[in-house]
Every structure is written in structure tokens, then in C-alpha cells.
Amino acid sequence: MSYREIVWEVSENLYSELIWAQKELSFSDLHAFISQAVQRYLAEVRHEAWYREFRYLQQQIRSSGGFGLGETKEEVIANLREQRRQIFEAEYANLY
């Protein structure tokens, strides 16, 4: 794995907080603490991006009228059964 160097100037207050958090959380050094913090933040950003995409997909489905499965539980079940029957017939039509 290759590495890149980052030079980061921070205020005295932020530096003091970083040192305090490193010691409080028992990290061996400041580098390990900052690496973990950045990785956790990036994971959170990826999750937020995924959630935004998921919400956008939900909105697209709603605006296009949904999946067309029905409004009530009974309608949904009946429509899913019909879809399953159609798929079964298409997939296994040559067997009977």
C-alpha cells in the first residue's frame, strides 16, 4: 500500500482537543487517532450518500405510481401471486 503525506495546520485549541481525545480514547499516537476519526467520518459520509440515493429512488417510485402491487394487503398478495404464476409459466413452460 502506498502512502501520501498531508500537512495540516490547526489552531492551538483544536490541537489540544486532538491530544486530549487521543489520550482519552487510548490511541497509541495522534496519527492513529486521526486516521480512525477520518475513516469513521468517511463511512458516515458514504452512508449519508447512500441514504440520499435511497430517498431519491423512493421519490421516483412514488412519482411514477409505485410498483403497481395494489393498495391493500390482499391486493398486494394477489398481484404478487399472479406475478409468481406468470414467471413460473414463462420459466417452466417447456417442462409441461
GROMACS elastic network, one bead per residue, 0.5 to 0.9 nm:
[ bonds ]
;  ai    aj funct       b0    kb
   10    13     6  0.80958   500
   10    14     6  0.61797   500
   10    15     6  0.62725   500
   11    14     6  0.52799   500
   11    15     6  0.62081   500
   11    16     6  0.86407   500
   12    15     6  0.50753   500
   12    16     6  0.61435   500
   12    17     6  0.86577   500
   13    16     6  0.51674   500
   13    17     6  0.62968   500
   13    18     6  0.86916   500
   14    17     6  0.50279   500
   14    18     6  0.61283   500
   14    19     6  0.86452   500
   15    18     6  0.50385   500
   15    19     6  0.62289   500
   15    20     6  0.85560   500
   16    19     6  0.51781   500
   16    20     6  0.61124   500
   16    21     6  0.86044   500
   17    21     6  0.60475   500
   17    22     6  0.84685   500
   18    21     6  0.51387   500
   18    22     6  0.60398   500
   18    23     6  0.86308   500
   18    30     6  0.74384   500
   18    33     6  0.82458   500
   18    34     6  0.81115   500
   19    22     6  0.50992   500
   19    23     6  0.62944   500
   19    24     6  0.84984   500
   19    29     6  0.88498   500
   19    30     6  0.68355   500
   20    23     6  0.53012   500
   20    24     6  0.59426   500
   20    25     6  0.85057   500
   21    25     6  0.58566   500
   21    26     6  0.81934   500
   21    27     6  0.84995   500
   21    33     6  0.81060   500
   22    25     6  0.53847   500
   22    26     6  0.59659   500
   22    27     6  0.51870   500
   22    28     6  0.76757   500
   22    29     6  0.69471   500
   22    30     6  0.60891   500
   22    32     6  0.85012   500
   22    33     6  0.57820   500
   22    34     6  0.84297   500
   23    27     6  0.62482   500
   23    28     6  0.80941   500
   23    29     6  0.84281   500
   23    30     6  0.88109   500
   24    27     6  0.79943   500
   25    33     6  0.83564   500
   26    29     6  0.86053   500
   26    33     6  0.88142   500
   27    30     6  0.71211   500
   27    31     6  0.88044   500
   27    32     6  0.64230   500
   27    33     6  0.57546   500
   28    31     6  0.84322   500
   28    32     6  0.67481   500
   28    33     6  0.78365   500
   29    32     6  0.55372   500
   29    33     6  0.65702   500
   29    34     6  0.89081   500
   30    33     6  0.50812   500
   30    34     6  0.61225   500
   30    35     6  0.84825   500
   31    34     6  0.52679   500
   31    35     6  0.60304   500
   31    36     6  0.85826   500
   32    35     6  0.51499   500
   32    36     6  0.61882   500
   32    37     6  0.85902   500
   33    36     6  0.52628   500
   33    37     6  0.61586   500
   33    38     6  0.86655   500
   34    38     6  0.60593   500
   34    39     6  0.85039   500
   35    38     6  0.52425   500
   35    39     6  0.61519   500
   35    40     6  0.86390   500
   36    39     6  0.51054   500
   36    40     6  0.61463   500
   36    41     6  0.85471   500
   37    40     6  0.52013   500
   37    41     6  0.61482   500
   37    42     6  0.86248   500
   38    41     6  0.50067   500
   38    42     6  0.60681   500
   38    43     6  0.85621   500
   39    42     6  0.50995   500
   39    43     6  0.61864   500
   39    44     6  0.86397   500
   40    43     6  0.50893   500
   40    44     6  0.62701   500
   40    45     6  0.87095   500
   41    44     6  0.50296   500
   41    45     6  0.62259   500
   41    46     6  0.86812   500
   42    46     6  0.61526   500
   42    47     6  0.85350   500
   43    46     6  0.51114   500
   43    47     6  0.61646   500
   43    48     6  0.86384   500
   44    47     6  0.50245   500
   44    48     6  0.61617   500
   44    49     6  0.86013   500
   45    48     6  0.50728   500
   45    49     6  0.61610   500
   45    50     6  0.85866   500
   46    49     6  0.50680   500
   46    50     6  0.61411   500
   46    51     6  0.85765   500
   47    50     6  0.50305   500
   47    51     6  0.60983   500
   47    52     6  0.86221   500
   48    52     6  0.61516   500
   48    53     6  0.86135   500
   49    52     6  0.51250   500
   49    53     6  0.62631   500
   49    54     6  0.85783   500
   50    53     6  0.51293   500
   50    54     6  0.61045   500
   50    55     6  0.86493   500
   51    55     6  0.61259   500
   51    56     6  0.85365   500
   52    55     6  0.51058   500
   52    56     6  0.61456   500
   52    57     6  0.86134   500
   53    56     6  0.50065   500
   53    57     6  0.61630   500
   53    58     6  0.86286   500
   54    57     6  0.50854   500
   54    58     6  0.62520   500
   54    59     6  0.87078   500
   55    58     6  0.50031   500
   55    59     6  0.62382   500
   55    60     6  0.86785   500
   56    59     6  0.50700   500
   56    60     6  0.62417   500
   56    61     6  0.86881   500
   57    60     6  0.50518   500
   57    61     6  0.62402   500
   57    62     6  0.86357   500
   58    61     6  0.51280   500
   58    62     6  0.61782   500
   58    63     6  0.85817   500
   58    66     6  0.88093   500
   59    62     6  0.50570   500
   59    63     6  0.60070   500
   59    64     6  0.84986   500
   60    63     6  0.51555   500
   60    64     6  0.61135   500
   60    65     6  0.86887   500
   60    66     6  0.83670   500
   61    64     6  0.52464   500
   61    65     6  0.63901   500
   61    67     6  0.70220   500
   62    65     6  0.52762   500
   62    67     6  0.83964   500
   63    66     6  0.71444   500
   64    67     6  0.84028   500
   65    68     6  0.69524   500
   66    69     6  0.78292   500
   67    70     6  0.81563   500
   68    71     6  0.85000   500
   68    76     6  0.85493   500
   68    79     6  0.84650   500
   69    72     6  0.89022   500
   69    75     6  0.68619   500
   69    77     6  0.80682   500
   69    78     6  0.84667   500
   69    79     6  0.57036   500
   69    80     6  0.70353   500
   70    73     6  0.76659   500
   70    74     6  0.81356   500
   70    77     6  0.84820   500
   70    78     6  0.86289   500
   70    79     6  0.71573   500
   71    74     6  0.83187   500
   71    75     6  0.63250   500
   71    76     6  0.68072   500
   72    75     6  0.51942   500
   72    76     6  0.62562   500
   72    77     6  0.86643   500
   73    76     6  0.51739   500
   73    77     6  0.62009   500
   73    78     6  0.86004   500
   74    77     6  0.51571   500
   74    78     6  0.60913   500
   74    79     6  0.85576   500
   75    78     6  0.50867   500
   75    79     6  0.60320   500
   75    80     6  0.84833   500
   76    79     6  0.51927   500
   76    80     6  0.60780   500
   76    81     6  0.85225   500
   77    80     6  0.51632   500
   77    81     6  0.60858   500
   77    82     6  0.85845   500
   78    81     6  0.51389   500
   78    82     6  0.62180   500
   78    83     6  0.86948   500
   79    82     6  0.50442   500
   79    83     6  0.61932   500
   79    84     6  0.85810   500
   80    83     6  0.50257   500
   80    84     6  0.60872   500
   80    85     6  0.85305   500
   81    84     6  0.50090   500
   81    85     6  0.61031   500
   81    86     6  0.86110   500
   82    85     6  0.50099   500
   82    86     6  0.61885   500
   82    87     6  0.86225   500
   83    86     6  0.50856   500
   83    87     6  0.61562   500
   83    88     6  0.84996   500
   84    87     6  0.51332   500
   84    88     6  0.60274   500
   84    89     6  0.85521   500
   85    88     6  0.50667   500
   85    89     6  0.61157   500
   85    90     6  0.85592   500
   86    89     6  0.51550   500
   86    90     6  0.61207   500
   86    91     6  0.85483   500
   87    90     6  0.50804   500
   87    91     6  0.59935   500
   87    92     6  0.83598   500
   88    91     6  0.51909   500
   88    92     6  0.57932   500
   88    93     6  0.76723   500
   89    92     6  0.53333   500
   89    93     6  0.50432   500
   89    94     6  0.87364   500
   90    93     6  0.54967   500
   90    94     6  0.84474   500
   91    94     6  0.77667   500
   91    95     6  0.89156   500
   92    95     6  0.54076   500
   92    96     6  0.73514   500
   93    96     6  0.59541   500
